[in-house]
Amino acid sequence: MREGYAVYPVVDAIGGTSVEAHSAGLQRVIQAGAKPTSWVALAVEFPARLGPPDTVREVIQIVLTDRLLKEQ
């Protein structure tokens, strides 16, 4: 953030030794100016900004359907 980047911490990926530790860590990054997001939002928004439309459709299909489970 000091270098001008927007920071979007993925809240479902922030670990902690307890629920309280997770919450405290998340609050610190929010207070510093980060904008929390979820892995689903990131998975859908990231390719929409950087990838071709076919990529976006593929990501949405994986994230929002059970395709991922069928391929395992």
mmCIF file as gemmi writes it, N, C-alpha and C atoms, coordinates in Angstrom:
data_model
loop_
_atom_site.group_PDB
_atom_site.id
_atom_site.type_symbol
_atom_site.label_atom_id
_atom_site.label_alt_id
_atom_site.label_comp_id
_atom_site.label_asym_id
_atom_site.label_entity_id
_atom_site.label_seq_id
_atom_site.pdbx_PDB_ins_code
_atom_site.Cartn_x
_atom_site.Cartn_y
_atom_site.Cartn_z
_atom_site.occupancy
_atom_site.B_iso_or_equiv
_atom_site.pdbx_formal_charge
_atom_site.auth_seq_id
_atom_site.auth_asym_id
_atom_site.pdbx_PDB_model_num
ATOM 1 N N . MET Axp A 1 ? 0.827 -1.181 0 1 0 ? 1 A 1
ATOM 2 C CA . MET Axp A 1 ? 0 0 0 1 0 ? 1 A 1
ATOM 3 C C . MET Axp A 1 ? 0.877 1.253 0 1 0 ? 1 A 1
ATOM 4 N N . ARG Axp A 2 ? 2.026 1.183 0.639 1 0 ? 2 A 1
ATOM 5 C CA . ARG Axp A 2 ? 2.936 2.33 0.648 1 0 ? 2 A 1
ATOM 6 C C . ARG Axp A 2 ? 3.415 2.675 -0.748 1 0 ? 2 A 1
ATOM 7 N N . GLU Axp A 3 ? 3.468 1.668 -1.614 1 0 ? 3 A 1
ATOM 8 C CA . GLU Axp A 3 ? 3.941 1.887 -2.974 1 0 ? 3 A 1
ATOM 9 C C . GLU Axp A 3 ? 2.801 2.158 -3.943 1 0 ? 3 A 1
ATOM 10 N N . GLY Axp A 4 ? 1.59 2.355 -3.422 1 0 ? 4 A 1
ATOM 11 C CA . GLY Axp A 4 ? 0.472 2.722 -4.258 1 0 ? 4 A 1
ATOM 12 C C . GLY Axp A 4 ? -0.408 1.579 -4.737 1 0 ? 4 A 1
ATOM 13 N N . TYR Axp A 5 ? -0.122 0.367 -4.282 1 0 ? 5 A 1
ATOM 14 C CA . TYR Axp A 5 ? -0.948 -0.767 -4.688 1 0 ? 5 A 1
ATOM 15 C C . TYR Axp A 5 ? -2.22 -0.838 -3.851 1 0 ? 5 A 1
ATOM 16 N N . ALA Axp A 6 ? -3.319 -1.226 -4.469 1 0 ? 6 A 1
ATOM 17 C CA . ALA Axp A 6 ? -4.534 -1.532 -3.728 1 0 ? 6 A 1
ATOM 18 C C . ALA Axp A 6 ? -4.367 -2.955 -3.198 1 0 ? 6 A 1
ATOM 19 N N . VAL Axp A 7 ? -4.682 -3.152 -1.939 1 0 ? 7 A 1
ATOM 20 C CA . VAL Axp A 7 ? -4.489 -4.454 -1.309 1 0 ? 7 A 1
ATOM 21 C C . VAL Axp A 7 ? -5.847 -5.033 -0.94 1 0 ? 7 A 1
ATOM 22 N N . TYR Axp A 8 ? -6.092 -6.251 -1.402 1 0 ? 8 A 1
ATOM 23 C CA . TYR Axp A 8 ? -7.338 -6.953 -1.149 1 0 ? 8 A 1
ATOM 24 C C . TYR Axp A 8 ? -7.025 -8.289 -0.487 1 0 ? 8 A 1
ATOM 25 N N . PRO Axp A 9 ? -6.902 -8.326 0.845 1 0 ? 9 A 1
ATOM 26 C CA . PRO Axp A 9 ? -6.605 -9.603 1.498 1 0 ? 9 A 1
ATOM 27 C C . PRO Axp A 9 ? -7.781 -10.567 1.36 1 0 ? 9 A 1
ATOM 28 N N . VAL Axp A 10 ? -7.468 -11.791 1.057 1 0 ? 10 A 1
ATOM 29 C CA . VAL Axp A 10 ? -8.493 -12.825 0.915 1 0 ? 10 A 1
ATOM 30 C C . VAL Axp A 10 ? -8.765 -13.372 2.316 1 0 ? 10 A 1
ATOM 31 N N . VAL Axp A 11 ? -9.914 -12.989 2.881 1 0 ? 11 A 1
ATOM 32 C CA . VAL Axp A 11 ? -10.17 -13.278 4.289 1 0 ? 11 A 1
ATOM 33 C C . VAL Axp A 11 ? -10.25 -14.765 4.594 1 0 ? 11 A 1
ATOM 34 N N . ASP Axp A 12 ? -10.673 -15.571 3.623 1 0 ? 12 A 1
ATOM 35 C CA . ASP Axp A 12 ? -10.735 -17.004 3.887 1 0 ? 12 A 1
ATOM 36 C C . ASP Axp A 12 ? -9.352 -17.642 3.828 1 0 ? 12 A 1
ATOM 37 N N . ALA Axp A 13 ? -8.329 -16.876 3.464 1 0 ? 13 A 1
ATOM 38 C CA . ALA Axp A 13 ? -6.971 -17.417 3.376 1 0 ? 13 A 1
ATOM 39 C C . ALA Axp A 13 ? -6.065 -16.904 4.496 1 0 ? 13 A 1
ATOM 40 N N . ILE Axp A 14 ? -6.592 -16.018 5.341 1 0 ? 14 A 1
ATOM 41 C CA . ILE Axp A 14 ? -5.802 -15.506 6.461 1 0 ? 14 A 1
ATOM 42 C C . ILE Axp A 14 ? -5.966 -16.48 7.615 1 0 ? 14 A 1
ATOM 43 N N . GLY Axp A 15 ? -4.85 -17.023 8.052 1 0 ? 15 A 1
ATOM 44 C CA . GLY Axp A 15 ? -4.903 -17.99 9.144 1 0 ? 15 A 1
ATOM 45 C C . GLY Axp A 15 ? -4.654 -17.34 10.479 1 0 ? 15 A 1
ATOM 46 N N . GLY Axp A 16 ? -4.863 -18.095 11.49 1 0 ? 16 A 1
ATOM 47 C CA . GLY Axp A 16 ? -4.602 -17.636 12.843 1 0 ? 16 A 1
ATOM 48 C C . GLY Axp A 16 ? -4.634 -18.822 13.776 1 0 ? 16 A 1
ATOM 49 N N . THR Axp A 17 ? -4.094 -18.624 14.953 1 0 ? 17 A 1
ATOM 50 C CA . THR Axp A 17 ? -4.096 -19.714 15.927 1 0 ? 17 A 1
ATOM 51 C C . THR Axp A 17 ? -5.445 -19.854 16.608 1 0 ? 17 A 1
ATOM 52 N N . SER Axp A 18 ? -6.327 -18.864 16.383 1 0 ? 18 A 1
ATOM 53 C CA . SER Axp A 18 ? -7.681 -18.896 16.948 1 0 ? 18 A 1
ATOM 54 C C . SER Axp A 18 ? -8.559 -17.953 16.133 1 0 ? 18 A 1
ATOM 55 N N . VAL Axp A 19 ? -9.85 -17.984 16.399 1 0 ? 19 A 1
ATOM 56 C CA . VAL Axp A 19 ? -10.764 -17.055 15.735 1 0 ? 19 A 1
ATOM 57 C C . VAL Axp A 19 ? -10.383 -15.619 16.086 1 0 ? 19 A 1
ATOM 58 N N . GLU Axp A 20 ? -10.001 -15.409 17.343 1 0 ? 20 A 1
ATOM 59 C CA . GLU Axp A 20 ? -9.622 -14.065 17.781 1 0 ? 20 A 1
ATOM 60 C C . GLU Axp A 20 ? -8.358 -13.591 17.06 1 0 ? 20 A 1
ATOM 61 N N . ALA Axp A 21 ? -7.384 -14.465 16.897 1 0 ? 21 A 1
ATOM 62 C CA . ALA Axp A 21 ? -6.15 -14.098 16.195 1 0 ? 21 A 1
ATOM 63 C C . ALA Axp A 21 ? -6.444 -13.76 14.739 1 0 ? 21 A 1
ATOM 64 N N . HIS Axp A 22 ? -7.318 -14.531 14.111 1 0 ? 22 A 1
ATOM 65 C CA . HIS Axp A 22 ? -7.723 -14.262 12.731 1 0 ? 22 A 1
ATOM 66 C C . HIS Axp A 22 ? -8.37 -12.88 12.64 1 0 ? 22 A 1
ATOM 67 N N . SER Axp A 23 ? -9.309 -12.615 13.525 1 0 ? 23 A 1
ATOM 68 C CA . SER Axp A 23 ? -10.015 -11.33 13.52 1 0 ? 23 A 1
ATOM 69 C C . SER Axp A 23 ? -9.065 -10.168 13.767 1 0 ? 23 A 1
ATOM 70 N N . ALA Axp A 24 ? -8.147 -10.334 14.714 1 0 ? 24 A 1
ATOM 71 C CA . ALA Axp A 24 ? -7.195 -9.261 15.019 1 0 ? 24 A 1
ATOM 72 C C . ALA Axp A 24 ? -6.296 -8.972 13.815 1 0 ? 24 A 1
ATOM 73 N N . GLY Axp A 25 ? -5.805 -10.016 13.165 1 0 ? 25 A 1
ATOM 74 C CA . GLY Axp A 25 ? -4.964 -9.823 11.979 1 0 ? 25 A 1
ATOM 75 C C . GLY Axp A 25 ? -5.715 -9.142 10.858 1 0 ? 25 A 1
ATOM 76 N N . LEU Axp A 26 ? -6.946 -9.552 10.636 1 0 ? 26 A 1
ATOM 77 C CA . LEU Axp A 26 ? -7.768 -8.945 9.598 1 0 ? 26 A 1
ATOM 78 C C . LEU Axp A 26 ? -8.041 -7.478 9.924 1 0 ? 26 A 1
ATOM 79 N N . GLN Axp A 27 ? -8.345 -7.171 11.167 1 0 ? 27 A 1
ATOM 80 C CA . GLN Axp A 27 ? -8.589 -5.78 11.55 1 0 ? 27 A 1
ATOM 81 C C . GLN Axp A 27 ? -7.361 -4.904 11.329 1 0 ? 27 A 1
ATOM 82 N N . ARG Axp A 28 ? -6.164 -5.443 11.566 1 0 ? 28 A 1
ATOM 83 C CA . ARG Axp A 28 ? -4.94 -4.665 11.336 1 0 ? 28 A 1
ATOM 84 C C . ARG Axp A 28 ? -4.792 -4.285 9.869 1 0 ? 28 A 1
ATOM 85 N N . VAL Axp A 29 ? -5.051 -5.226 8.967 1 0 ? 29 A 1
ATOM 86 C CA . VAL Axp A 29 ? -4.893 -4.889 7.549 1 0 ? 29 A 1
ATOM 87 C C . VAL Axp A 29 ? -6 -3.952 7.072 1 0 ? 29 A 1
ATOM 88 N N . ILE Axp A 30 ? -7.19 -4.059 7.653 1 0 ? 30 A 1
ATOM 89 C CA . ILE Axp A 30 ? -8.274 -3.13 7.306 1 0 ? 30 A 1
ATOM 90 C C . ILE Axp A 30 ? -7.929 -1.729 7.794 1 0 ? 30 A 1
ATOM 91 N N . GLN Axp A 31 ? -7.426 -1.632 9.025 1 0 ? 31 A 1
ATOM 92 C CA . GLN Axp A 31 ? -7.045 -0.326 9.56 1 0 ? 31 A 1
ATOM 93 C C . GLN Axp A 31 ? -5.941 0.324 8.739 1 0 ? 31 A 1
ATOM 94 N N . ALA Axp A 32 ? -5.113 -0.484 8.127 1 0 ? 32 A 1
ATOM 95 C CA . ALA Axp A 32 ? -4.028 0.047 7.293 1 0 ? 32 A 1
ATOM 96 C C . ALA Axp A 32 ? -4.527 0.474 5.913 1 0 ? 32 A 1
ATOM 97 N N . GLY Axp A 33 ? -5.789 0.161 5.603 1 0 ? 33 A 1
ATOM 98 C CA . GLY Axp A 33 ? -6.357 0.606 4.335 1 0 ? 33 A 1
ATOM 99 C C . GLY Axp A 33 ? -6.663 -0.49 3.335 1 0 ? 33 A 1
ATOM 100 N N . ALA Axp A 34 ? -6.426 -1.738 3.697 1 0 ? 34 A 1
ATOM 101 C CA . ALA Axp A 34 ? -6.734 -2.842 2.788 1 0 ? 34 A 1
ATOM 102 C C . ALA Axp A 34 ? -8.245 -3.042 2.712 1 0 ? 34 A 1
ATOM 103 N N . LYS Axp A 35 ? -8.671 -3.644 1.609 1 0 ? 35 A 1
ATOM 104 C CA . LYS Axp A 35 ? -10.098 -3.9 1.383 1 0 ? 35 A 1
ATOM 105 C C . LYS Axp A 35 ? -10.305 -5.417 1.328 1 0 ? 35 A 1
ATOM 106 N N . PRO Axp A 36 ? -10.872 -6.009 2.369 1 0 ? 36 A 1
ATOM 107 C CA . PRO Axp A 36 ? -11.015 -7.466 2.4 1 0 ? 36 A 1
ATOM 108 C C . PRO Axp A 36 ? -11.94 -7.987 1.311 1 0 ? 36 A 1
ATOM 109 N N . THR Axp A 37 ? -11.653 -9.205 0.875 1 0 ? 37 A 1
ATOM 110 C CA . THR Axp A 37 ? -12.468 -9.881 -0.125 1 0 ? 37 A 1
ATOM 111 C C . THR Axp A 37 ? -12.489 -11.371 0.197 1 0 ? 37 A 1
ATOM 112 N N . SER Axp A 38 ? -13.273 -12.123 -0.533 1 0 ? 38 A 1
ATOM 113 C CA . SER Axp A 38 ? -13.32 -13.578 -0.356 1 0 ? 38 A 1
ATOM 114 C C . SER Axp A 38 ? -12.643 -14.247 -1.547 1 0 ? 38 A 1
ATOM 115 N N . TRP Axp A 39 ? -12.343 -15.519 -1.42 1 0 ? 39 A 1
ATOM 116 C CA . TRP Axp A 39 ? -11.681 -16.214 -2.532 1 0 ? 39 A 1
ATOM 117 C C . TRP Axp A 39 ? -12.613 -16.318 -3.728 1 0 ? 39 A 1
ATOM 118 N N . VAL Axp A 40 ? -13.928 -16.409 -3.494 1 0 ? 40 A 1
ATOM 119 C CA . VAL Axp A 40 ? -14.873 -16.496 -4.611 1 0 ? 40 A 1
ATOM 120 C C . VAL Axp A 40 ? -14.879 -15.181 -5.379 1 0 ? 40 A 1
ATOM 121 N N . ALA Axp A 41 ? -14.941 -14.065 -4.662 1 0 ? 41 A 1
ATOM 122 C CA . ALA Axp A 41 ? -14.916 -12.756 -5.334 1 0 ? 41 A 1
ATOM 123 C C . ALA Axp A 41 ? -13.62 -12.574 -6.111 1 0 ? 41 A 1
ATOM 124 N N . LEU Axp A 42 ? -12.513 -12.945 -5.505 1 0 ? 42 A 1
ATOM 125 C CA . LEU Axp A 42 ? -11.224 -12.828 -6.189 1 0 ? 42 A 1
ATOM 126 C C . LEU Axp A 42 ? -11.183 -13.705 -7.434 1 0 ? 42 A 1
ATOM 127 N N . ALA Axp A 43 ? -11.655 -14.935 -7.312 1 0 ? 43 A 1
ATOM 128 C CA . ALA Axp A 43 ? -11.625 -15.859 -8.446 1 0 ? 43 A 1
ATOM 129 C C . ALA Axp A 43 ? -12.463 -15.36 -9.612 1 0 ? 43 A 1
ATOM 130 N N . VAL Axp A 44 ? -13.552 -14.68 -9.325 1 0 ? 44 A 1
ATOM 131 C CA . VAL Axp A 44 ? -14.425 -14.183 -10.388 1 0 ? 44 A 1
ATOM 132 C C . VAL Axp A 44 ? -13.929 -12.844 -10.936 1 0 ? 44 A 1
ATOM 133 N N . GLU Axp A 45 ? -13.448 -11.957 -10.057 1 0 ? 45 A 1
ATOM 134 C CA . GLU Axp A 45 ? -13.041 -10.622 -10.498 1 0 ? 45 A 1
ATOM 135 C C . GLU Axp A 45 ? -11.686 -10.602 -11.188 1 0 ? 45 A 1
ATOM 136 N N . PHE Axp A 46 ? -10.752 -11.404 -10.733 1 0 ? 46 A 1
ATOM 137 C CA . PHE Axp A 46 ? -9.39 -11.36 -11.262 1 0 ? 46 A 1
ATOM 138 C C . PHE Axp A 46 ? -9.34 -11.638 -12.763 1 0 ? 46 A 1
ATOM 139 N N . PRO Axp A 47 ? -9.891 -12.762 -13.229 1 0 ? 47 A 1
ATOM 140 C CA . PRO Axp A 47 ? -9.83 -12.993 -14.68 1 0 ? 47 A 1
ATOM 141 C C . PRO Axp A 47 ? -10.682 -12.007 -15.467 1 0 ? 47 A 1
ATOM 142 N N . ALA Axp A 48 ? -11.722 -11.472 -14.861 1 0 ? 48 A 1
ATOM 143 C CA . ALA Axp A 48 ? -12.562 -10.496 -15.571 1 0 ? 48 A 1
ATOM 144 C C . ALA Axp A 48 ? -11.757 -9.245 -15.906 1 0 ? 48 A 1
ATOM 145 N N . ARG Axp A 49 ? -10.787 -8.915 -15.07 1 0 ? 49 A 1
ATOM 146 C CA . ARG Axp A 49 ? -9.961 -7.729 -15.32 1 0 ? 49 A 1
ATOM 147 C C . ARG Axp A 49 ? -8.781 -8.032 -16.226 1 0 ? 49 A 1
ATOM 148 N N . LEU Axp A 50 ? -8.311 -9.272 -16.2 1 0 ? 50 A 1
ATOM 149 C CA . LEU Axp A 50 ? -7.074 -9.573 -16.911 1 0 ? 50 A 1
ATOM 150 C C . LEU Axp A 50 ? -7.193 -10.589 -18.037 1 0 ? 50 A 1
ATOM 151 N N . GLY Axp A 51 ? -8.257 -11.347 -18.057 1 0 ? 51 A 1
ATOM 152 C CA . GLY Axp A 51 ? -8.317 -12.442 -19.008 1 0 ? 51 A 1
ATOM 153 C C . GLY Axp A 51 ? -9.378 -12.276 -20.067 1 0 ? 51 A 1
ATOM 154 N N . PRO Axp A 52 ? -9.326 -13.149 -21.053 1 0 ? 52 A 1
ATOM 155 C CA . PRO Axp A 52 ? -10.346 -13.142 -22.099 1 0 ? 52 A 1
ATOM 156 C C . PRO Axp A 52 ? -11.674 -13.681 -21.559 1 0 ? 52 A 1
ATOM 157 N N . PRO Axp A 53 ? -12.788 -13.38 -22.225 1 0 ? 53 A 1
ATOM 158 C CA . PRO Axp A 53 ? -14.107 -13.825 -21.752 1 0 ? 53 A 1
ATOM 159 C C . PRO Axp A 53 ? -14.215 -15.332 -21.53 1 0 ? 53 A 1
ATOM 160 N N . ASP Axp A 54 ? -13.549 -16.144 -22.34 1 0 ? 54 A 1
ATOM 161 C CA . ASP Axp A 54 ? -13.622 -17.591 -22.145 1 0 ? 54 A 1
ATOM 162 C C . ASP Axp A 54 ? -13.046 -17.994 -20.793 1 0 ? 54 A 1
ATOM 163 N N . THR Axp A 55 ? -11.985 -17.326 -20.372 1 0 ? 55 A 1
ATOM 164 C CA . THR Axp A 55 ? -11.377 -17.602 -19.076 1 0 ? 55 A 1
ATOM 165 C C . THR Axp A 55 ? -12.355 -17.281 -17.959 1 0 ? 55 A 1
ATOM 166 N N . VAL Axp A 56 ? -13.045 -16.168 -18.092 1 0 ? 56 A 1
ATOM 167 C CA . VAL Axp A 56 ? -14.009 -15.768 -17.069 1 0 ? 56 A 1
ATOM 168 C C . VAL Axp A 56 ? -15.095 -16.826 -16.94 1 0 ? 56 A 1
ATOM 169 N N . ARG Axp A 57 ? -15.613 -17.301 -18.059 1 0 ? 57 A 1
ATOM 170 C CA . ARG Axp A 57 ? -16.657 -18.328 -18.012 1 0 ? 57 A 1
ATOM 171 C C . ARG Axp A 57 ? -16.153 -19.595 -17.336 1 0 ? 57 A 1
ATOM 172 N N . GLU Axp A 58 ? -14.922 -19.989 -17.631 1 0 ? 58 A 1
ATOM 173 C CA . GLU Axp A 58 ? -14.338 -21.182 -17.018 1 0 ? 58 A 1
ATOM 174 C C . GLU Axp A 58 ? -14.207 -21.025 -15.503 1 0 ? 58 A 1
ATOM 175 N N . VAL Axp A 59 ? -13.718 -19.879 -15.074 1 0 ? 59 A 1
ATOM 176 C CA . VAL Axp A 59 ? -13.553 -19.649 -13.634 1 0 ? 59 A 1
ATOM 177 C C . VAL Axp A 59 ? -14.902 -19.654 -12.935 1 0 ? 59 A 1
ATOM 178 N N . ILE Axp A 60 ? -15.885 -18.99 -13.506 1 0 ? 60 A 1
ATOM 179 C CA . ILE Axp A 60 ? -17.216 -18.966 -12.901 1 0 ? 60 A 1
ATOM 180 C C . ILE Axp A 60 ? -17.778 -20.375 -12.815 1 0 ? 60 A 1
ATOM 181 N N . GLN Axp A 61 ? -17.569 -21.175 -13.853 1 0 ? 61 A 1
ATOM 182 C CA . GLN Axp A 61 ? -18.075 -22.538 -13.849 1 0 ? 61 A 1
ATOM 183 C C . GLN Axp A 61 ? -17.418 -23.354 -12.726 1 0 ? 61 A 1
ATOM 184 N N . ILE Axp A 62 ? -16.142 -23.15 -12.502 1 0 ? 62 A 1
ATOM 185 C CA . ILE Axp A 62 ? -15.436 -23.887 -11.449 1 0 ? 62 A 1
ATOM 186 C C . ILE Axp A 62 ? -15.881 -23.4 -10.072 1 0 ? 62 A 1
ATOM 187 N N . VAL Axp A 63 ? -15.952 -22.094 -9.892 1 0 ? 63 A 1
ATOM 188 C CA . VAL Axp A 63 ? -16.241 -21.524 -8.579 1 0 ? 63 A 1
ATOM 189 C C . VAL Axp A 63 ? -17.703 -21.699 -8.19 1 0 ? 63 A 1
ATOM 190 N N . LEU Axp A 64 ? -18.603 -21.489 -9.121 1 0 ? 64 A 1
ATOM 191 C CA . LEU Axp A 64 ? -20.015 -21.441 -8.778 1 0 ? 64 A 1
ATOM 192 C C . LEU Axp A 64 ? -20.786 -22.722 -9.095 1 0 ? 64 A 1
ATOM 193 N N . THR Axp A 65 ? -20.104 -23.77 -9.499 1 0 ? 65 A 1
ATOM 194 C CA . THR Axp A 65 ? -20.78 -25.041 -9.743 1 0 ? 65 A 1
ATOM 195 C C . THR Axp A 65 ? -19.989 -26.158 -9.08 1 0 ? 65 A 1
ATOM 196 N N . ASP Axp A 66 ? -20.448 -27.353 -9.249 1 0 ? 66 A 1
ATOM 197 C CA . ASP Axp A 66 ? -19.738 -28.491 -8.655 1 0 ? 66 A 1
ATOM 198 C C . ASP Axp A 66 ? -18.768 -29.119 -9.636 1 0 ? 66 A 1
ATOM 199 N N . ARG Axp A 67 ? -18.397 -28.415 -10.703 1 0 ? 67 A 1
ATOM 200 C CA . ARG Axp A 67 ? -17.456 -28.965 -11.688 1 0 ? 67 A 1
ATOM 201 C C . ARG Axp A 67 ? -16.144 -29.394 -11.042 1 0 ? 67 A 1
ATOM 202 N N . LEU Axp A 68 ? -15.652 -28.595 -10.118 1 0 ? 68 A 1
ATOM 203 C CA . LEU Axp A 68 ? -14.391 -28.898 -9.454 1 0 ? 68 A 1
ATOM 204 C C . LEU Axp A 68 ? -14.468 -30.26 -8.76 1 0 ? 68 A 1
ATOM 205 N N . LEU Axp A 69 ? -15.57 -30.535 -8.1 1 0 ? 69 A 1
ATOM 206 C CA . LEU Axp A 69 ? -15.717 -31.817 -7.409 1 0 ? 69 A 1
ATOM 207 C C . LEU Axp A 69 ? -15.814 -32.976 -8.396 1 0 ? 69 A 1
ATOM 208 N N . LYS Axp A 70 ? -16.448 -32.766 -9.536 1 0 ? 70 A 1
ATOM 209 C CA . LYS Axp A 70 ? -16.592 -33.819 -10.536 1 0 ? 70 A 1
ATOM 210 C C . LYS Axp A 70 ? -15.261 -34.205 -11.148 1 0 ? 70 A 1
ATOM 211 N N . GLU Axp A 71 ? -14.33 -33.249 -11.247 1 0 ? 71 A 1
ATOM 212 C CA . GLU Axp A 71 ? -13.033 -33.53 -11.892 1 0 ? 71 A 1
ATOM 213 C C . GLU Axp A 71 ? -12.039 -34.194 -10.967 1 0 ? 71 A 1
ATOM 214 N N . GLN Axp A 72 ? -12.318 -34.27 -9.684 1 0 ? 72 A 1
ATOM 215 C CA . GLN Axp A 72 ? -11.357 -34.851 -8.741 1 0 ? 72 A 1
ATOM 216 C C . GLN Axp A 72 ? -11.449 -36.36 -8.733 1 0 ? 72 A 1
